[in-house]
Each structure stands twice: as C-alpha cells, then as structure tokens.
Amino acid sequence: MKLYLSLLVLIGILCALTSQIQAETVDTTAVDRNYVLHEVVITGTRNATDIRHLPMTLSIINRSELEKRYEPSLLPTLTEQIPGLFATSRGVMGYGVSTGAAGSINVRGIGSGAQMLVLIDGHPQYMGLFGHPIADAYQTMLAERVEVLRGPASVLYGSNAMGGVINIVTRQQKKDGVRTNINVGTGSYGTVQTEATNRIRKNRFSSIVAASYNRTDGHRPDIGFEQYGGYAKLGYDINNTWNVYGDVNVTHFNASNPGSVYEPLLDNNSRITRGMASFALQNNYKYSSGALGFFYNWGRHKINDGYEMGKEPQTSLFNSKDLMMGVSWYQSAILFKGNRLTLGFDYQHFGGESWNKVIATGEKEPGINKKQDEFAGYIDVRQNFSTYLSMNVGLRMDHHSHVGTELVPQGGLAFHLPRNTELKAMVSKGFRNPTIREMYMFPPQNPDLKPERLMNYELSFTQKLLDGNLCYGANIYYINGDNTIMTTQVNGYPKNINTGFIENWGIESNIGYCINSQWKLNANYSWLHMENPVLAAPEHKLYAGFDFTQGRWGIYSGVQYVKGLYVSVGETQATEDFILWNIRGNYRLCKYVDLYAKGENLLAQQYEIMRGYPMPKATFMGGININF
C-alpha cells in the first residue's frame, strides 16, 4: 500500500508542476542553447537514452578511465569511482569462491549474497546454483564502459537487481581499420598481468578477440592465484537499421585460500571455469528500437574445502556444474511527441548439479540436481512535458516456477531546470527470489522460502557549469525492506527463514572539474546508516584524485578513506578504518609504446576488508603497453 501511495504522490506532484510550467511564459530556446551534451546510457531503459531523462542514479566509467588504472579486474576501479559501492578483496589479485572468497559487491548496504546483479550487454551473469556473481569473471579487457545503476532495477532486470546493477558494455570498434593492444606487467609477490586485444572493422563487419593471463604468489603463504581468460565477439550490420552480433567469454582460474589468521586452513584450493555466450539481433529505426537476445552461461567448480592444522584432510571434494540460459526481448517506440514506450519479455532457465567425489575411490556421492524457470513481462513509459519535465513509470510481472508471482512497480520524475541543472525523484521496488542453495543445499536449507523485498526512495541533484568542465551532484535515499533471508536456530538446528529486515539511509555525492587540458580533479563521498549492519558496507567512503598529462607524461593519483567498514557483525561486531594512497603513471616512448608503473597502499596501511585476512602493505608494478 505504501508503494502505491508513493506513486500517487509522485503523479500528483507531476500534475501540479506541469500545470505551473504550462502557465508560465519561458524562452525555452535559451535553455536548450545552454545545455551541455550529456552522456547516453542504456542500463536505465534498455535503449540508448539521454541520462537527463532518467530519474534513477546512474554512474558511467568509460574505457579511458579503466585503461589509466592498469587493473585486470573491474572491481577496484568501481570501488574507487562509484559512491556508495564497495567490493571486498583479500589480497594482491583474485577473489576466489567458497570459504574465504572475496569479490562480494555492496551498494548502499545491499548486496549480501545475490542482491546485486551483474550484466554483460544487458544479459544477467550469476552462478546457477548459488545465485551470486563470480567476481573473477569480470575483467577489464571485456569493457568499453561500465554503467552502474545504484538502487533497485528489478522492473527491467528482475530478481537479484534489488540493490542495483552493474552493466558491462563490451568492447567496440566504430571506425574501419585494425587496432591491436598488448599489455604486459609484473610486480610485487611474483605478480604478472598480461592482456592482448585485437579489434577489426571493415565495412559492415566487426570483430574483437582478447586474451589474458594473470597470476600472483600472494602476500601470504598459500594465497596464490592464476587466471586464464579469452573473449571473442563478431558483429555484422545487415543494413542501416538492423545488426547482429555473437560473443563468447571463457575464464578459468585456480585459487588458494589460507584461511583467516585466526583459523588457518591447509589445501583449501579451487579450480573454476566460467563461460558465457550470447547472440543478439538489434534494430534501430527513427521512431523505434529494440533487440532479441539469447544467452547461455555455464560453470564448472572443483573445490577442496581444506582442513585445519591437526585435523584430517578432506576425504572427498565438492564438485558442481551449473547453467543459466534465457531469452530477452524488448521493443521501444515513440508513439507521439515526448513519449517513449518500452515493452519487454524475459525468460530464464537456471540450476545445476552438485556432488562430492571421494578421493580414494573416485566414487560420486550425489548432492542436488535442480532446475528452475522464471518468466517476466514488463512495461516502461517515459513522457516528456515541454523541455522541463520527464516522467518515468514502469511495471514488471515476474513469475518464478517455485516461489510464485511478484509484481514490481516504479515511478520517477526528472526536472530539467535552467543552468544545466537536474532535480530527480524516484520510488522503486526491488526483490530477490531465494536461490537453489538457500532452498535445497546444506543444513540451513528451506524449500519454503519467499522472495526478499525492499522499497527505495531517493532525491538527486546534478549540475554542469563552465561549459561542462565542472560537474557535481548529490543524492539522498531511504531504503526499507523485509523478508530478508537469514540463518537462525529452529528447534536447535540452523535454518534459513524470511525473518530479517532492512532500514538504510544515506547520502552520496560526486564532483569533477576539468581545469584545463592538463589537470582534471574528481572526488566522491558516501555516508551510509544501517539499522542492521551487514558485512562489507562502510559508513563513510571518500575518494579524491587527480589526472595530470603533459606531453609524453601522465600521472594519476588518488586517496581513498574508508571509515566504519563492517568486517564482522552480530555478537562479534567489528569495523575497520583505513586510508589508501595509490599512484599510477605512464610515459610514451613513441607513437606505439607506453611504459607504466603503479604503486598501491603507499602509506603501508595495516588493514582488513575481510576479518582475519590482512591486506598487503605497499605493492608496486611496472609494465609496457603497446598499441598499433
């Protein structure tokens, strides 16, 4: 009931403001003339849209920003650049899976388990049995840009998007020609990172092929990591309005976990292979655009859970294979001036099989073998009123083969004010269906679990000044949720039940200033209050940095301050505070070759992001980047 009252209030505000705008006489030509070109995004509506017309909070990290950081993984860059977002880590490189795994992604205190959704070109990416994203599969070599929607995105993307979405938009080659990039680096603790990418475009045909190899011995014994990755994408423009593409991405990694310093482990090793393939047929007419996509994700996991010193080694190893496949269709149309209507349909089939393999005999001990389906239809409507106001309303009906049907509405307003100023209001619902693991695997399982739900309310303000060289913004939000899945004791045994609730509120802000062609400054800050603290959610997160380029030289540095990061909750609640200073630089030897170096945690801070997993002190890396 609260949701529908909130939507009625938004519509009432819309009507009142529209009447006033229409009653006033304004020189709208002058307003349009002063507007700075804004970025176009696809995550908020599925189709390319000027970010000014969307009421939700979106951040964009472009390819140029990713390249400056020389990181094989996307997550460190997102943690620095996106206010309100934090991702866990445990060492120099690699996140791993199972016990002691890092790479969980948290936005506004939402993200535990499977509450944040990662997309690649709009297609969902998560483990079919456990339901969570696999952080080591999201490499920088894939991305042309990354769009992060902070807050629920369940109307367009369904379950798991209750905290928000990270959409990785894959590499592109827009101009005819051939471009090749090779990057090789080495540094502290035997760390090596390599990447090679080839992009071709000839007339209507385009292709991208990329490969990577990364490894490290790690800063602690038995925390080594090794990764192989490959990506290929082929595209063809059928004509000026239709195009087709297909791509495949495979990542294999071997990860070791020494356990926490309080409870060390031996032989806790995992061998993981993840794959993704997709195919899409897209159209783009003057008054309509859309796509039909097919995707298939799969994984193969072999895990030794290890053992504590003085105890017996494992007699069997955990194995699993999982899949997620589906179809996604949407079509948008401009029915009349200022209007855009989007209709869509999603189908997903996911699940997998788990078993234990006895080491001595090779015998297979069956675990679970489950598959589930999810069907959904949605509608999203945007209406512009003159040049001052945009209204967005959306509704999704989502049906899960085991849990049932969920209705998901959202609504928002975007006010386009003079002097390149935007004021936005948003009300949205997010939800997450229970995973197969939570319902059927391991002792806390409960097949009677229901979906988690939350409501998000937010107001945001942005402005661009000085011909777009200075941009800044801030937003406030309030999140209220219930039915969250928690493990509690029932009749003396652990059991997953829908007993938790969420009440979070906070502030996020960012500023960027391009002083001249040499100097650029940027900063972001987030404050989060949680009535019920969760892991990996800092109370305060501040980042401030600069980019300096002069001739052949480039220097990029930043300081990140984190305060009140929860590394343990419940009866053993504990937080961490730390300051990280990182610096990166490059020197262009010639047209085709750059040398680069980077140093991280230069203040040699002693800190933890996961309790019992001390992070490395100062680390260094250098390498060569070749472009031709």
Salt bridges, closest charged atoms under 4 A:
ASP50 OD2 - ARG52 NH2 2.81
GLU65 OE2 - LYS68 NZ 3.25
GLU65 OE1 - ARG69 NH1 3.35
GLU67 OE2 - ARG63 NE 3.13
GLU71 OE2 - ARG584 NH2 3.97
GLU71 OE2 - LYS598 NZ 3.57
GLU80 OE1 - ARG69 NE 3.13
GLU80 OE2 - ARG584 NH2 3.55
GLU144 OE1 - ARG171 NE 3.41
GLU147 OE2 - ARG145 NE 2.77
GLU195 OE2 - ARG63 NH2 3.84
ASP217 OD1 - ARG215 NH2 2.61
ASP237 OD2 - ARG201 NH2 2.42
GLU308 OE1 - LYS311 NZ 3.68
ASP322 OD1 - ARG274 NH1 2.78
ASP346 OD2 - ARG46 NH2 3.23
ASP346 OD2 - ARG396 NH2 3.12
GLU353 OE2 - LYS364 NZ 3.29
ASP373 OD1 - HIS349 ND1 2.84
ASP398 OD2 - ARG396 NE 3.11
GLU406 OE2 - LYS429 NZ 2.83
GLU406 OE2 - ARG453 NE 2.59
GLU422 OE1 - HIS416 ND1 2.68
GLU438 OE2 - ARG432 NH2 2.99
GLU438 OE2 - ARG437 NH2 3.95
GLU452 OE1 - ARG432 NE 2.87
GLU458 OE2 - ARG108 NH1 3.18
GLU508 OE2 - ARG108 NE 2.96
GLU508 OE1 - ARG150 NE 2.95
GLU531 OE2 - HIS529 NE2 2.63
GLU539 OE2 - HIS540 NE2 3.73
ASP547 OD2 - LYS68 NZ 2.60
ASP577 OD2 - LYS563 NZ 3.66
ASP594 OD1 - ARG588 NH2 3.42
GLU600 OE2 - ARG584 NH2 3.82
GLU600 OE2 - LYS598 NZ 3.81
